[in-house]
Amino acid sequence: MNFSYKNIDDAYSKIKNKIIKTPLISNDFINKKFDAKIFFKLENLQTTGSFKFRGATHKISKLGEDDKRNGVVAYSSGNHAQAVAYASLQNQISCKIIMPNNAPKIKMENTKKYKAEVILYDPSTQSREKIGEKISKDENRTLIRPYDDLDVIAGQGTAGLEIFDQLKEYNIVPDIYLCCCGGGGLIAGTSTYLKYKFKNIESYSVEPYGFDDTKKSLNSLQILANEQGHSSICDAIITPEPGKLTFPINLQNLKNGLVVRDDEVKSSIKFFAEHLKIIIEPGGAVAATAALTKKIDMKNKTVVVMISGGNIDLDMFANL
């Protein structure tokens, strides 16, 4: 597949003035507790509250004038929805978003706030992909997929470019990279850039229990779907199987996959609120959870951890 760090460099040149260069932070208490040097990339502080704004902004920046006039359509449980809606609003483009009727309230409200037309569907009986493709065909709208699109992957990869720049300031070379994984767009983009800059880095996908399709697929060297019947609070990264474009990239870049449980994620969200004063949503906290629960040996290592989003329902946050 013709995808490399150059795609990410090009994407960054197009969107760097439209996105936030999010902080990469470390914490003495956490480093001493785990006997490691851990850096957290705070994409929960990105515009619209997640890394998804990078990919949406890049995709829309590449649309022609006719495509912009016809508008866009996307499907998402929330973070991609908000990102596409806000990027469309900034460019004065008509936007339709297909969301599950059980999507987190905060994500649905924000998507509407960004002037998108929200179309609800029942995930137990309807296919969001089929609805999106029909609207795209009938109305000649550009379908912006959440991860299986090289422009979107390149946009998400700009977070990896920033990580490199931020580590370079202090002459730091990372040993391990932990990143949340749903469809695999964020880790495909960021791991591509980090592997180019740091040849020996070991990158790991992190997924919720029952939705570890990337880990299983990496181990079997082919795309495998999740088994039915599982549930998770990590709504942002629940996907049926790895992306057809993202998986070959991740198969090339990743060392392996890690899995965390919902109760561990809840503890992590509380830990970060108490010790770093930051709010993380469940899907955005899985990579940090893998670090906090020592799913991998980090002793005396330098570790980069992606915090991918902060759009958590306030009722859930208060309960935690």
C-alpha positions in Angstrom: 0.0 0.0 0.0 1.3 3.4 -1.0 1.2 5.0 2.5 4.2 6.5 4.4 5.4 9.2 6.6 5.3 11.5 3.6 1.5 11.4 3.5 1.5 12.6 7.1 4.0 15.4 6.4 1.7 16.6 3.6 -1.3 16.4 5.8 0.3 18.4 8.6 1.3 21.2 6.1 -2.4 21.5 5.2 -4.0 21.4 8.7 -1.4 22.6 11.2 -3.0 26.0 11.5 -6.5 24.5 12.0 -5.7 22.1 14.8 -4.3 22.3 18.3 -0.8 21.0 18.9 -1.8 19.1 22.0 0.5 18.8 25.0 2.8 15.8 25.6 3.1 15.6 29.4 4.9 13.5 32.0 4.3 13.2 35.7 6.9 12.5 38.4 4.4 10.7 40.7 3.4 8.3 37.9 7.0 7.8 36.6 8.2 6.8 40.1 5.2 4.6 40.7 5.9 2.6 37.6 9.7 2.9 37.4 9.4 4.3 33.9 9.4 7.5 31.9 5.8 7.8 30.6 4.6 10.6 28.3 0.9 11.1 27.7 -0.3 12.7 24.4 -3.4 14.7 25.4 -5.7 14.5 22.3 -8.6 14.9 24.7 -7.7 18.6 24.5 -8.0 18.6 20.7 -10.7 20.6 19.0 -14.1 18.7 19.5 -12.4 16.7 22.3 -10.6 14.0 20.3 -8.0 13.2 17.7 -10.8 12.7 15.1 -10.7 16.4 14.2 -7.3 15.9 12.6 -8.5 13.3 10.0 -11.8 15.1 9.4 -10.1 18.4 8.8 -7.6 16.9 6.4 -10.2 15.0 4.4 -12.3 18.1 4.0 -9.2 20.2 3.0 -8.8 17.9 0.0 -12.3 18.2 -1.3 -12.9 19.9 -4.6 -15.3 22.8 -5.0 -18.0 20.7 -6.4 -17.7 18.2 -3.6 -17.9 21.0 -1.1 -21.1 22.3 -2.7 -22.7 18.8 -2.6 -21.8 18.4 1.1 -20.7 15.4 3.2 -22.1 12.5 5.1 -20.5 10.4 7.9 -21.4 7.7 10.4 -20.2 7.6 14.0 -21.1 7.0 17.6 -19.8 10.4 18.4 -16.2 11.6 18.1 -15.9 11.3 14.3 -19.4 12.7 14.1 -18.4 15.8 16.1 -15.2 16.2 14.2 -16.8 16.0 10.7 -19.6 18.3 11.8 -17.3 21.0 13.1 -14.9 20.8 10.2 -17.9 21.1 7.9 -19.2 24.1 9.8 -15.8 25.8 9.6 -15.9 25.4 5.8 -19.6 26.2 5.4 -20.3 22.7 4.0 -23.7 20.9 4.4 -23.2 17.9 6.7 -25.3 14.9 7.6 -24.3 12.5 10.4 -25.7 9.0 11.0 -25.5 8.2 14.7 -26.8 5.2 16.7 -29.9 6.0 18.8 -27.9 4.9 21.9 -25.0 7.3 21.3 -23.7 9.2 24.4 -25.9 12.3 24.9 -23.0 14.7 25.1 -21.7 13.5 21.7 -25.2 13.8 20.0 -25.8 17.3 21.5 -22.4 18.5 20.3 -22.9 17.2 16.8 -26.2 19.1 16.6 -24.5 22.2 18.0 -22.1 22.1 15.1 -25.2 22.5 12.8 -25.1 18.9 11.3 -28.3 17.1 10.5 -28.3 14.1 12.8 -30.0 10.9 11.4 -30.5 8.2 14.1 -30.5 4.5 13.4 -31.0 1.3 15.4 -27.6 -0.5 15.6 -29.3 -3.8 16.4 -31.3 -3.9 13.2 -29.7 -1.4 10.8 -26.3 -0.9 9.1 -24.8 2.5 9.3 -22.6 1.8 6.4 -25.5 1.0 4.1 -27.4 4.1 5.3 -24.3 6.3 4.6 -23.7 4.8 1.2 -27.3 5.3 0.2 -27.3 8.9 1.2 -23.9 9.5 -0.5 -25.3 8.0 -3.7 -28.7 9.6 -3.7 -27.5 13.1 -2.7 -24.0 13.0 -4.3 -22.4 13.7 -0.9 -18.9 12.7 -0.1 -18.9 9.9 2.5 -16.2 10.5 5.1 -15.4 7.1 6.7 -14.1 7.1 10.2 -10.9 5.2 9.6 -10.8 3.3 6.2 -9.6 6.3 4.2 -6.0 7.2 3.6 -6.6 11.0 3.9 -8.2 10.4 7.3 -5.4 8.1 8.4 -2.8 10.7 7.3 -4.6 13.3 9.3 -4.7 11.2 12.4 -1.0 10.5 11.9 -0.2 14.1 12.5 -0.5 13.4 16.2 2.6 11.1 15.7 4.5 13.9 13.9 3.8 16.2 16.9 5.0 13.5 19.4 8.2 13.2 17.4 8.7 17.0 17.5 7.9 17.2 21.2 10.3 14.3 22.2 13.1 15.7 19.9 13.1 19.0 22.0 14.5 16.9 24.9 16.5 14.4 22.8 14.3 11.6 24.1 14.0 8.3 22.2 10.9 6.2 23.1 11.0 2.4 23.5 7.2 1.7 23.6 4.1 3.3 22.1 0.6 2.4 23.4 -2.4 3.5 21.4 -6.2 2.9 21.6 -7.6 1.0 18.6 -11.1 0.7 17.2 -11.0 0.7 13.4 -7.2 1.3 13.6 -6.9 4.7 11.9 -5.1 6.6 14.7 -2.6 3.9 15.4 -2.0 3.2 11.7 -1.1 6.9 11.1 0.8 7.6 14.3 2.8 4.3 14.3 3.8 4.9 10.7 5.4 8.2 11.6 6.9 7.0 14.9 8.4 3.9 13.3 10.0 6.1 10.6 11.6 8.4 13.2 12.3 5.8 15.9 13.4 2.5 14.1 13.3 0.4 17.3 10.1 1.5 18.8 7.6 -1.2 19.7 4.0 -0.1 19.1 1.0 -1.9 20.7 -2.7 -1.5 20.0 -5.0 -1.5 23.1 -8.6 -2.6 23.0 -11.5 -3.3 25.4 -12.2 -6.9 26.3 -14.5 -8.6 23.8 -13.5 -6.1 21.1 -9.9 -7.1 20.6 -10.3 -7.8 16.9 -7.0 -6.1 16.0 -5.1 -8.2 18.5 -6.7 -11.4 17.2 -6.1 -10.3 13.6 -2.5 -9.5 14.2 -1.9 -12.9 15.8 -3.6 -14.7 12.9 -2.2 -12.5 10.2 -5.7 -11.9 8.7 -8.7 -9.8 9.5 -11.0 -11.4 12.1 -14.3 -10.1 13.3 -15.3 -9.8 17.0 -17.7 -12.4 18.4 -21.2 -11.3 19.1 -22.6 -10.8 22.6 -20.1 -8.5 24.3 -20.6 -5.0 25.5 -18.2 -2.2 26.8 -18.4 1.3 28.1 -15.6 2.2 25.5 -18.2 3.3 22.8 -15.6 5.3 20.8 -13.5 2.3 19.8 -16.1 -0.5 19.4 -15.9 -1.7 15.8 -16.8 -5.1 14.3 -13.4 -5.8 12.7 -10.2 -4.0 11.7 -10.3 -1.7 8.6 -9.3 -3.1 5.2 -6.9 -0.2 4.7 -5.7 0.2 8.3 -5.0 -3.5 9.1 -2.2 -4.0 6.5 -0.5 -0.9 7.9 -0.9 -2.1 11.5 0.3 -5.6 10.6 3.5 -4.0 9.3 4.0 -1.6 12.2 2.7 -3.2 15.4 4.4 -5.6 17.8 1.2 -6.9 19.2 -2.1 -6.0 20.9 -3.2 -5.5 24.5 -6.6 -5.9 26.1 -8.2 -4.1 29.1 -11.4 -4.5 31.0 -14.1 -2.0 31.7 -13.5 -2.0 35.5 -9.9 -1.2 34.9 -10.8 1.6 32.5 -13.1 3.2 35.1 -10.3 3.1 37.7 -8.0 4.8 35.2 -10.4 7.6 34.4 -10.6 8.3 38.2 -6.8 8.1 38.5 -6.2 10.7 35.8 -8.8 13.1 37.1 -7.2 12.9 40.6 -3.5 13.0 39.6 -3.3 14.9 36.3 -6.6 16.9 36.5 -7.7 15.7 33.1 -11.0 14.3 31.9 -10.8 11.2 29.6 -13.6 9.2 28.0 -13.5 5.4 28.3 -12.4 4.7 24.8 -9.7 7.4 25.1 -8.4 5.9 28.3 -7.6 2.3 27.2 -4.0 2.8 26.3 -3.4 4.6 29.6 -5.2 1.8 31.3 -2.8 -0.8 29.8 0.1 1.2 31.2 -1.5 1.7 34.7 -2.3 -2.0 35.0 1.1 -3.1 33.7 -0.1 -5.1 30.7 3.4 -4.8 29.4 6.9 -4.6 31.0 7.8 -0.8 31.2 10.5 -1.0 33.8 13.3 1.5 33.0 11.6 2.2 29.6 10.4 5.4 27.9 6.8 5.0 27.0 4.4 7.2 24.9 0.7 6.7 25.7 -2.1 8.1 23.5 -5.0 9.7 25.4 -7.3 9.9 22.4 -10.5 11.7 23.7 -12.4 13.3 26.5 -16.0 13.3 25.5 -17.5 11.5 28.5 -21.1 11.9 29.6 -20.9 14.0 32.8 -23.3 11.7 34.6 -20.9 8.8 34.0 -18.0 10.9 35.1 -19.7 12.0 38.3 -20.6 8.4 39.1 -17.0 7.3 38.7 
